[in-house]
């Protein structure tokens, strides 16, 4: 009898292979859950970054020019505001030259 034909050796090899496969699948599942969590956190951060950028550009325009921007297009043209228009709707309602406009940012779901 040689060392490769011992009783139980094949069973131990099969158990170690099964353990390795199950462990690998577990690591893959944890990795995918981690990516999903980071993705959802990133989406929340993008909304906040867009909100901060619009507010900053509105205030910057008022500080430089002495009046609030008349439209969102004005901010895009003169202050370089860019955002994903397929993902967000920015509702910009100017109230007057010296009253801060109302800005609402809505995310389009499914994008």
N, CA, C and O atoms as CSV, one atom per row, in Angstrom:
chain,resi,resn,atom,element,x,y,z
A,1,UNK,N,N,0.846,-1.166,0.000
A,1,UNK,CA,C,0.000,0.000,0.000
A,1,UNK,C,C,0.902,1.244,0.000
A,1,UNK,O,O,1.831,1.348,0.801
A,2,UNK,N,N,0.611,2.191,-0.919
A,2,UNK,CA,C,1.408,3.416,-0.939
A,2,UNK,C,C,0.629,4.549,-0.259
A,2,UNK,O,O,-0.525,4.383,0.135
A,3,UNK,N,N,1.277,5.675,-0.137
A,3,UNK,CA,C,0.682,6.779,0.612
A,3,UNK,C,C,-0.514,7.420,-0.083
A,3,UNK,O,O,-1.294,8.114,0.568
A,4,UNK,N,N,-0.680,7.205,-1.392
A,4,UNK,CA,C,-1.805,7.795,-2.113
A,4,UNK,C,C,-3.045,6.912,-2.095
A,4,UNK,O,O,-4.124,7.368,-2.474
A,5,UNK,N,N,-2.922,5.699,-1.678
A,5,UNK,CA,C,-4.056,4.782,-1.633
A,5,UNK,C,C,-4.552,4.526,-0.214
A,5,UNK,O,O,-5.261,3.548,0.021
A,6,UNK,N,N,-4.200,5.366,0.710
A,6,UNK,CA,C,-4.660,5.190,2.083
A,6,UNK,C,C,-6.158,5.396,2.152
A,6,UNK,O,O,-6.701,6.241,1.440
A,7,UNK,N,N,-6.828,4.642,2.992
A,7,UNK,CA,C,-8.268,4.837,3.137
A,7,UNK,C,C,-8.550,6.211,3.749
A,7,UNK,O,O,-7.898,6.612,4.713
A,8,UNK,N,N,-9.518,6.923,3.187
A,8,UNK,CA,C,-9.908,8.234,3.704
A,8,UNK,C,C,-9.196,9.411,3.055
A,8,UNK,O,O,-9.601,10.559,3.242
A,9,UNK,N,N,-8.142,9.140,2.297
A,9,UNK,CA,C,-7.410,10.229,1.665
A,9,UNK,C,C,-8.268,10.939,0.631
A,9,UNK,O,O,-8.276,12.169,0.579
A,10,UNK,N,N,-8.977,10.200,-0.180
A,10,UNK,CA,C,-9.842,10.796,-1.192
A,10,UNK,C,C,-10.956,11.611,-0.529
A,10,UNK,O,O,-11.342,12.669,-1.025
A,11,UNK,N,N,-11.461,11.111,0.583
A,11,UNK,CA,C,-12.518,11.823,1.303
A,11,UNK,C,C,-11.991,13.145,1.858
A,11,UNK,O,O,-12.676,14.166,1.787
A,12,UNK,N,N,-10.773,13.129,2.414
A,12,UNK,CA,C,-10.189,14.362,2.949
A,12,UNK,C,C,-9.914,15.372,1.841
A,12,UNK,O,O,-10.114,16.573,2.025
A,13,UNK,N,N,-9.458,14.884,0.699
A,13,UNK,CA,C,-9.205,15.784,-0.438
A,13,UNK,C,C,-10.520,16.394,-0.913
A,13,UNK,O,O,-10.584,17.596,-1.172
A,14,UNK,N,N,-11.552,15.593,-1.029
A,14,UNK,CA,C,-12.856,16.094,-1.474
A,14,UNK,C,C,-13.408,17.115,-0.479
A,14,UNK,O,O,-13.966,18.133,-0.890
A,15,UNK,N,N,-13.261,16.858,0.823
A,15,UNK,CA,C,-13.750,17.807,1.833
A,15,UNK,C,C,-12.984,19.126,1.771
A,15,UNK,O,O,-13.575,20.195,1.920
A,16,UNK,N,N,-11.672,19.053,1.553
A,16,UNK,CA,C,-10.893,20.294,1.487
A,16,UNK,C,C,-11.234,21.094,0.223
A,16,UNK,O,O,-11.251,22.324,0.254
A,17,UNK,N,N,-11.504,20.402,-0.878
A,17,UNK,CA,C,-11.913,21.092,-2.103
A,17,UNK,C,C,-13.276,21.731,-1.898
A,17,UNK,O,O,-13.480,22.881,-2.286
A,18,UNK,N,N,-14.213,21.008,-1.296
A,18,UNK,CA,C,-15.536,21.570,-1.013
A,18,UNK,C,C,-15.435,22.795,-0.122
A,18,UNK,O,O,-16.105,23.799,-0.368
A,19,UNK,N,N,-14.603,22.724,0.913
A,19,UNK,CA,C,-14.425,23.872,1.801
A,19,UNK,C,C,-13.871,25.065,1.026
A,19,UNK,O,O,-14.334,26.191,1.208
A,20,UNK,N,N,-12.888,24.826,0.167
A,20,UNK,CA,C,-12.281,25.914,-0.610
A,20,UNK,C,C,-13.304,26.569,-1.537
A,20,UNK,O,O,-13.346,27.794,-1.654
A,21,UNK,N,N,-14.123,25.758,-2.191
A,21,UNK,CA,C,-15.128,26.290,-3.107
A,21,UNK,C,C,-16.163,27.103,-2.330
A,21,UNK,O,O,-16.523,28.202,-2.751
A,22,UNK,N,N,-16.640,26.582,-1.216
A,22,UNK,CA,C,-17.637,27.302,-0.407
A,22,UNK,C,C,-17.037,28.592,0.134
A,22,UNK,O,O,-17.701,29.628,0.131
A,23,UNK,N,N,-15.798,28.548,0.597
A,23,UNK,CA,C,-15.134,29.748,1.106
A,23,UNK,C,C,-14.993,30.796,0.000
A,23,UNK,O,O,-15.240,31.979,0.236
A,24,UNK,N,N,-14.600,30.374,-1.194
A,24,UNK,CA,C,-14.445,31.290,-2.328
A,24,UNK,C,C,-15.785,31.934,-2.698
A,24,UNK,O,O,-15.842,33.139,-2.947
A,25,UNK,N,N,-16.849,31.150,-2.735
A,25,UNK,CA,C,-18.177,31.684,-3.046
A,25,UNK,C,C,-18.608,32.684,-1.976
A,25,UNK,O,O,-19.195,33.719,-2.291
A,26,UNK,N,N,-18.318,32.377,-0.717
A,26,UNK,CA,C,-18.637,33.321,0.373
A,26,UNK,C,C,-17.907,34.646,0.210
A,26,UNK,O,O,-18.496,35.707,0.418
A,27,UNK,N,N,-16.642,34.595,-0.158
A,27,UNK,CA,C,-15.861,35.823,-0.372
A,27,UNK,C,C,-16.451,36.617,-1.536
A,27,UNK,O,O,-16.551,37.841,-1.447
A,28,UNK,N,N,-16.838,35.963,-2.606
A,28,UNK,CA,C,-17.445,36.645,-3.760
A,28,UNK,C,C,-18.740,37.335,-3.345
A,28,UNK,O,O,-18.978,38.478,-3.735
A,29,UNK,N,N,-19.575,36.664,-2.567
A,29,UNK,CA,C,-20.848,37.247,-2.118
A,29,UNK,C,C,-20.590,38.471,-1.252
A,29,UNK,O,O,-21.247,39.497,-1.430
A,30,UNK,N,N,-19.653,38.385,-0.322
A,30,UNK,CA,C,-19.315,39.550,0.510
A,30,UNK,C,C,-18.802,40.710,-0.347
A,30,UNK,O,O,-19.135,41.866,-0.088
A,31,UNK,N,N,-18.013,40.413,-1.341
A,31,UNK,CA,C,-17.477,41.434,-2.239
A,31,UNK,C,C,-18.613,42.141,-2.992
A,31,UNK,O,O,-18.608,43.366,-3.113
A,32,UNK,N,N,-19.579,41.374,-3.493
A,32,UNK,CA,C,-20.698,41.963,-4.231
A,32,UNK,C,C,-21.574,42.828,-3.328
A,32,UNK,O,O,-22.033,43.888,-3.753
A,33,UNK,N,N,-21.812,42.396,-2.093
A,33,UNK,CA,C,-22.569,43.220,-1.149
A,33,UNK,C,C,-21.824,44.516,-0.842
A,33,UNK,O,O,-22.442,45.572,-0.713
A,34,UNK,N,N,-20.505,44.440,-0.724
A,34,UNK,CA,C,-19.702,45.637,-0.478
A,34,UNK,C,C,-19.790,46.625,-1.631
A,34,UNK,O,O,-19.896,47.831,-1.409
A,35,UNK,N,N,-19.748,46.128,-2.846
A,35,UNK,CA,C,-19.858,47.001,-4.020
A,35,UNK,C,C,-21.228,47.664,-4.063
A,35,UNK,O,O,-21.329,48.853,-4.365
A,36,UNK,N,N,-22.287,46.909,-3.763
A,36,UNK,CA,C,-23.636,47.473,-3.766
A,36,UNK,C,C,-23.764,48.570,-2.711
A,36,UNK,O,O,-24.391,49.600,-2.963
A,37,UNK,N,N,-23.181,48.360,-1.540
A,37,UNK,CA,C,-23.235,49.359,-0.478
A,37,UNK,C,C,-22.490,50.630,-0.876
A,37,UNK,O,O,-22.983,51.737,-0.658
A,38,UNK,N,N,-21.316,50.473,-1.451
A,38,UNK,CA,C,-20.529,51.633,-1.881
A,38,UNK,C,C,-21.251,52.383,-2.993
A,38,UNK,O,O,-21.218,53.613,-3.031
A,39,UNK,N,N,-21.895,51.667,-3.888
A,39,UNK,CA,C,-22.639,52.294,-4.981
A,39,UNK,C,C,-23.784,53.148,-4.452
A,39,UNK,O,O,-23.985,54.268,-4.923
A,40,UNK,N,N,-24.536,52.638,-3.481
A,40,UNK,CA,C,-25.655,53.422,-2.930
A,40,UNK,C,C,-25.140,54.638,-2.176
A,40,UNK,O,O,-25.759,55.700,-2.233
A,41,UNK,N,N,-24.029,54.507,-1.475
A,41,UNK,CA,C,-23.441,55.647,-0.774
A,41,UNK,C,C,-22.951,56.686,-1.768
A,41,UNK,O,O,-23.091,57.886,-1.532
A,42,UNK,N,N,-22.381,56.238,-2.872
A,42,UNK,CA,C,-21.884,57.146,-3.901
A,42,UNK,C,C,-23.019,57.956,-4.522
A,42,UNK,O,O,-22.844,59.142,-4.801
A,43,UNK,N,N,-24.176,57.339,-4.741
A,43,UNK,CA,C,-25.320,58.049,-5.310
A,43,UNK,C,C,-25.789,59.162,-4.376
A,43,UNK,O,O,-26.124,60.257,-4.829
A,44,UNK,N,N,-25.813,58.882,-3.082
A,44,UNK,CA,C,-26.200,59.912,-2.116
A,44,UNK,C,C,-25.197,61.063,-2.135
A,44,UNK,O,O,-25.582,62.230,-2.067
A,45,UNK,N,N,-23.924,60.734,-2.228
A,45,UNK,CA,C,-22.887,61.755,-2.266
A,45,UNK,C,C,-22.988,62.615,-3.524
A,45,UNK,O,O,-22.761,63.823,-3.460
A,46,UNK,N,N,-23.323,62.014,-4.664
A,46,UNK,CA,C,-23.451,62.771,-5.906
A,46,UNK,C,C,-24.555,63.810,-5.803
A,46,UNK,O,O,-24.401,64.931,-6.288
A,47,UNK,N,N,-25.657,63.452,-5.182
A,47,UNK,CA,C,-26.764,64.401,-5.002
A,47,UNK,C,C,-26.312,65.574,-4.136
A,47,UNK,O,O,-26.615,66.727,-4.445
A,48,UNK,N,N,-25.598,65.289,-3.066
A,48,UNK,CA,C,-25.112,66.349,-2.177
A,48,UNK,C,C,-24.086,67.230,-2.878
A,48,UNK,O,O,-24.096,68.448,-2.702
A,49,UNK,N,N,-23.210,66.638,-3.660
A,49,UNK,CA,C,-22.199,67.418,-4.388
A,49,UNK,C,C,-22.867,68.351,-5.393
A,49,UNK,O,O,-22.457,69.504,-5.530
A,50,UNK,N,N,-23.885,67.869,-6.095
A,50,UNK,CA,C,-24.606,68.723,-7.048
A,50,UNK,C,C,-25.298,69.870,-6.324
A,50,UNK,O,O,-25.254,71.013,-6.780
A,51,UNK,N,N,-25.926,69.572,-5.215
A,51,UNK,CA,C,-26.601,70.618,-4.435
A,51,UNK,C,C,-25.610,71.678,-3.965
A,51,UNK,O,O,-25.882,72.875,-4.059
A,52,UNK,N,N,-24.463,71.237,-3.462
A,52,UNK,CA,C,-23.438,72.184,-3.012
A,52,UNK,C,C,-22.891,73.010,-4.171
A,52,UNK,O,O,-22.638,74.204,-4.011
A,53,UNK,N,N,-22.703,72.391,-5.336
A,53,UNK,CA,C,-22.160,73.109,-6.499
A,53,UNK,C,C,-23.133,74.182,-6.981
A,53,UNK,O,O,-22.713,75.292,-7.306
A,54,UNK,N,N,-24.416,73.866,-7.031
A,54,UNK,CA,C,-25.406,74.855,-7.466
A,54,UNK,C,C,-25.442,76.021,-6.477
A,54,UNK,O,O,-25.436,77.181,-6.890
A,55,UNK,N,N,-25.479,75.726,-5.195
A,55,UNK,CA,C,-25.501,76.787,-4.181
A,55,UNK,C,C,-24.260,77.660,-4.252
A,55,UNK,O,O,-24.352,78.884,-4.168
A,56,UNK,N,N,-23.100,77.033,-4.408
A,56,UNK,CA,C,-21.848,77.784,-4.492
A,56,UNK,C,C,-21.849,78.716,-5.701
A,56,UNK,O,O,-21.433,79.871,-5.599
A,57,UNK,N,N,-22.316,78.214,-6.845
A,57,UNK,CA,C,-22.337,79.043,-8.049
A,57,UNK,C,C,-23.343,80.188,-7.936
A,57,UNK,O,O,-23.084,81.284,-8.434
A,58,UNK,N,N,-24.466,79.956,-7.301
A,58,UNK,CA,C,-25.458,81.017,-7.096
A,58,UNK,C,C,-24.871,82.121,-6.222
A,58,UNK,O,O,-24.980,83.303,-6.547
A,59,UNK,N,N,-24.254,81.732,-5.125
A,59,UNK,CA,C,-23.675,82.718,-4.196
A,59,UNK,C,C,-22.490,83.431,-4.841
A,59,UNK,O,O,-22.302,84.631,-4.646
A,60,UNK,N,N,-21.697,82.695,-5.604
A,60,UNK,CA,C,-20.552,83.312,-6.289
A,60,UNK,C,C,-21.023,84.349,-7.300
A,60,UNK,O,O,-20.437,85.427,-7.403
A,61,UNK,N,N,-22.063,84.036,-8.037
A,61,UNK,CA,C,-22.615,84.981,-9.007
A,61,UNK,C,C,-23.094,86.255,-8.297
A,61,UNK,O,O,-22.837,87.367,-8.757
A,62,UNK,N,N,-23.786,86.075,-7.181
A,62,UNK,CA,C,-24.289,87.244,-6.442
A,62,UNK,C,C,-23.136,88.097,-5.913
A,62,UNK,O,O,-23.209,89.326,-5.934
A,63,UNK,N,N,-22.076,87.448,-5.443
A,63,UNK,CA,C,-20.930,88.183,-4.908
A,63,UNK,C,C,-20.189,88.940,-6.006
A,63,UNK,O,O,-19.727,90.058,-5.781
A,64,UNK,N,N,-20.071,88.346,-7.181
A,64,UNK,CA,C,-19.305,88.965,-8.258
A,64,UNK,C,C,-20.131,89.998,-9.023
A,64,UNK,O,O,-19.637,91.087,-9.315
A,65,UNK,N,N,-21.387,89.670,-9.352
A,65,UNK,CA,C,-22.179,90.505,-10.245
A,65,UNK,C,C,-23.202,91.381,-9.529
A,65,UNK,O,O,-23.728,92.324,-10.119
A,66,UNK,N,N,-23.487,91.082,-8.270
A,66,UNK,CA,C,-24.418,91.925,-7.513
A,66,UNK,C,C,-25.872,91.510,-7.644
A,66,UNK,O,O,-26.748,92.169,-7.084
A,67,UNK,N,N,-26.149,90.455,-8.354
A,67,UNK,CA,C,-27.519,89.935,-8.458
A,67,UNK,C,C,-27.444,88.421,-8.637
A,67,UNK,O,O,-26.433,87.877,-9.080
A,68,UNK,N,N,-28.544,87.759,-8.280
A,68,UNK,CA,C,-28.599,86.305,-8.434
A,68,UNK,C,C,-28.791,85.947,-9.905
A,68,UNK,O,O,-29.375,86.728,-10.657
A,69,UNK,N,N,-28.314,84.787,-10.323
A,69,UNK,CA,C,-28.429,84.408,-11.731
A,69,UNK,C,C,-29.887,84.305,-12.170
A,69,UNK,O,O,-30.725,83.803,-11.420
A,70,UNK,N,N,-30.195,84.771,-13.369
A,70,UNK,CA,C,-31.584,84.740,-13.835
A,70,UNK,C,C,-32.088,83.349,-14.216
A,70,UNK,O,O,-33.297,83.124,-14.252
A,71,UNK,N,N,-31.172,82.405,-14.504
A,71,UNK,CA,C,-31.600,81.058,-14.899
A,71,UNK,C,C,-30.484,80.059,-14.629
A,71,UNK,O,O,-29.337,80.431,-14.381
A,72,UNK,N,N,-30.843,78.801,-14.681
A,72,UNK,CA,C,-29.854,77.741,-14.518
A,72,UNK,C,C,-28.909,77.721,-15.720
A,72,UNK,O,O,-27.721,77.431,-15.573
A,73,UNK,N,N,-29.424,78.021,-16.885
A,73,UNK,CA,C,-28.602,78.078,-18.100
A,73,UNK,C,C,-27.501,79.137,-17.955
A,73,UNK,O,O,-26.384,78.946,-18.436
A,74,UNK,N,N,-27.817,80.239,-17.298
A,74,UNK,CA,C,-26.842,81.303,-17.056
A,74,UNK,C,C,-25.684,80.770,-16.201
A,74,UNK,O,O,-24.518,81.060,-16.467
A,75,UNK,N,N,-26.023,79.995,-15.181
A,75,UNK,CA,C,-24.982,79.419,-14.317
A,75,UNK,C,C,-24.128,78.439,-15.119
A,75,UNK,O,O,-22.906,78.412,-14.975
A,76,UNK,N,N,-24.771,77.639,-15.959
A,76,UNK,CA,C,-24.027,76.680,-16.775
A,76,UNK,C,C,-23.075,77.394,-17.735
A,76,UNK,O,O,-21.930,76.976,-17.904
A,77,UNK,N,N,-23.549,78.460,-18.356
A,77,UNK,CA,C,-22.740,79.170,-19.351
A,77,UNK,C,C,-21.608,79.984,-18.732
A,77,UNK,O,O,-20.491,79.983,-19.250
A,78,UNK,N,N,-21.883,80.678,-17.630
A,78,UNK,CA,C,-20.910,81.608,-17.072
A,78,UNK,C,C,-20.080,81.058,-15.917
A,78,UNK,O,O,-18.994,81.570,-15.647
A,79,UNK,N,N,-20.566,80.033,-15.234
A,79,UNK,CA,C,-19.849,79.526,-14.064
A,79,UNK,C,C,-19.456,78.059,-14.188
A,79,UNK,O,O,-18.912,77.487,-13.244
A,80,UNK,N,N,-19.720,77.449,-15.327
A,80,UNK,CA,C,-19.227,76.110,-15.604
A,80,UNK,C,C,-19.938,74.970,-14.887
A,80,UNK,O,O,-19.361,73.896,-14.713
A,81,UNK,N,N,-21.165,75.183,-14.475
A,81,UNK,CA,C,-21.911,74.117,-13.810
A,81,UNK,C,C,-22.236,73.019,-14.825
A,81,UNK,O,O,-22.793,73.287,-15.889
A,82,UNK,N,N,-21.882,71.790,-14.482
A,82,UNK,CA,C,-22.242,70.635,-15.311
A,82,UNK,C,C,-22.800,69.555,-14.394
A,82,UNK,O,O,-22.358,69.397,-13.256
A,83,UNK,N,N,-23.768,68.824,-14.903
A,83,UNK,CA,C,-24.337,67.711,-14.157
A,83,UNK,C,C,-24.986,66.754,-15.137
A,83,UNK,O,O,-25.175,67.093,-16.306
A,84,UNK,N,N,-25.327,65.574,-14.675
A,84,UNK,CA,C,-25.942,64.545,-15.510
A,84,UNK,C,C,-27.431,64.848,-15.641
A,84,UNK,O,O,-28.208,64.591,-14.721
A,85,UNK,N,N,-27.822,65.394,-16.788
A,85,UNK,CA,C,-29.210,65.815,-17.000
A,85,UNK,C,C,-30.153,64.637,-17.203
A,85,UNK,O,O,-31.370,64.797,-17.108
A,86,UNK,N,N,-29.613,63.471,-17.478
A,86,UNK,CA,C,-30.446,62.282,-17.594
A,86,UNK,C,C,-30.738,61.666,-16.232
A,86,UNK,O,O,-31.626,60.822,-16.101
A,87,UNK,N,N,-29.996,62.087,-15.230
A,87,UNK,CA,C,-30.161,61.514,-13.890
A,87,UNK,C,C,-30.807,62.468,-12.900
A,87,UNK,O,O,-31.472,62.024,-11.965
A,88,UNK,N,N,-30.624,63.781,-13.086
A,88,UNK,CA,C,-31.154,64.770,-12.155
A,88,UNK,C,C,-31.979,65.819,-12.883
A,88,UNK,O,O,-31.678,66.206,-14.012
A,89,UNK,N,N,-33.014,66.262,-12.213
A,89,UNK,CA,C,-33.793,67.417,-12.662
A,89,UNK,C,C,-33.524,68.528,-11.654
A,89,UNK,O,O,-33.729,68.353,-10.453
A,90,UNK,N,N,-33.063,69.668,-12.153
A,90,UNK,CA,C,-32.806,70.818,-11.294
A,90,UNK,C,C,-33.872,71.856,-11.599
A,90,UNK,O,O,-33.926,72.413,-12.695
A,91,UNK,N,N,-34.717,72.104,-10.610
A,91,UNK,CA,C,-35.776,73.109,-10.744
A,91,UNK,C,C,-35.258,74.411,-10.149
A,91,UNK,O,O,-35.079,74.522,-8.936
A,92,UNK,N,N,-35.023,75.382,-11.002
A,92,UNK,CA,C,-34.456,76.670,-10.596
A,92,UNK,C,C,-35.521,77.728,-10.781
A,92,UNK,O,O,-35.958,77.989,-11.902
A,93,UNK,N,N,-35.944,78.342,-9.678
A,93,UNK,CA,C,-36.998,79.354,-9.739
A,93,UNK,C,C,-36.438,80.670,-9.198
A,93,UNK,O,O,-36.314,80.840,-7.985
A,94,UNK,N,N,-36.096,81.616,-10.109
A,94,UNK,CA,C,-35.616,82.916,-9.636
A,94,UNK,C,C,-36.785,83.729,-9.070
A,94,UNK,O,O,-37.871,83.764,-9.648
A,95,UNK,N,N,-36.543,84.373,-7.945
A,95,UNK,CA,C,-37.585,85.156,-7.288
A,95,UNK,C,C,-37.392,86.651,-7.543
A,95,UNK,O,O,-38.362,87.395,-7.681
A,96,UNK,N,N,-36.161,87.072,-7.604
A,96,UNK,CA,C,-35.851,88.473,-7.872
A,96,UNK,C,C,-34.346,88.644,-7.925
A,96,UNK,O,O,-33.596,87.706,-7.651
A,97,UNK,N,N,-33.900,89.856,-8.282
A,97,UNK,CA,C,-32.469,90.095,-8.396
A,97,UNK,C,C,-31.744,90.007,-7.059
A,97,UNK,O,O,-30.582,89.603,-7.008
A,98,UNK,N,N,-32.418,90.381,-5.982
A,98,UNK,CA,C,-31.745,90.405,-4.687
A,98,UNK,C,C,-32.311,89.390,-3.681
A,98,UNK,O,O,-32.024,89.478,-2.488
A,99,UNK,N,N,-33.109,88.434,-4.156
A,99,UNK,CA,C,-33.636,87.374,-3.306
A,99,UNK,C,C,-33.125,86.048,-3.857
A,99,UNK,O,O,-33.248,85.769,-5.050
A,100,UNK,N,N,-32.545,85.232,-2.969
A,100,UNK,CA,C,-31.959,83.962,-3.416
A,100,UNK,C,C,-33.026,83.077,-4.056
A,100,UNK,O,O,-34.110,82.900,-3.499
A,101,UNK,N,N,-32.715,82.525,-5.221
A,101,UNK,CA,C,-33.688,81.684,-5.932
A,101,UNK,C,C,-33.955,80.370,-5.197
A,101,UNK,O,O,-33.161,79.925,-4.369
A,102,UNK,N,N,-35.068,79.779,-5.518
A,102,UNK,CA,C,-35.435,78.473,-4.978
A,102,UNK,C,C,-34.884,77.398,-5.909
A,102,UNK,O,O,-35.116,77.432,-7.117
A,103,UNK,N,N,-34.154,76.446,-5.336
A,103,UNK,CA,C,-33.549,75.380,-6.131
A,103,UNK,C,C,-33.976,74.031,-5.538
A,103,UNK,O,O,-33.810,73.779,-4.345
A,104,UNK,N,N,-34.522,73.184,-6.388
A,104,UNK,CA,C,-34.898,71.819,-5.979
A,104,UNK,C,C,-34.232,70.860,-6.939
A,104,UNK,O,O,-34.319,71.013,-8.157
A,105,UNK,N,N,-33.564,69.867,-6.373
A,105,UNK,CA,C,-32.875,68.857,-7.168
A,105,UNK,C,C,-33.563,67.525,-6.935
A,105,UNK,O,O,-33.680,67.061,-5.801
A,106,UNK,N,N,-34.020,66.914,-8.024
A,106,UNK,CA,C,-34.740,65.648,-7.942
A,106,UNK,C,C,-33.983,64.615,-8.765
A,106,UNK,O,O,-33.613,64.862,-9.913
A,107,UNK,N,N,-33.759,63.443,-8.153
A,107,UNK,CA,C,-33.093,62.373,-8.872
A,107,UNK,C,C,-34.128,61.557,-9.640
A,107,UNK,O,O,-35.182,61.204,-9.112
A,108,UNK,N,N,-33.807,61.270,-10.883
A,108,UNK,CA,C,-34.672,60.445,-11.713
A,108,UNK,C,C,-34.306,58.991,-11.431
A,108,UNK,O,O,-33.187,58.562,-11.710
A,109,UNK,N,N,-35.241,58.246,-10.884
A,109,UNK,CA,C,-34.971,56.845,-10.532
A,109,UNK,C,C,-35.002,55.979,-11.774
A,109,UNK,O,O,-35.674,56.299,-12.754
A,110,UNK,N,N,-34.285,54.904,-11.724
A,110,UNK,CA,C,-34.210,54.007,-12.862
A,110,UNK,C,C,-33.065,54.319,-13.788
A,110,UNK,O,O,-32.885,53.637,-14.797
A,111,UNK,N,N,-32.286,55.330,-13.474
A,111,UNK,CA,C,-31.137,55.710,-14.309
A,111,UNK,C,C,-29.870,55.384,-13.590
A,111,UNK,O,O,-28.783,55.623,-14.115
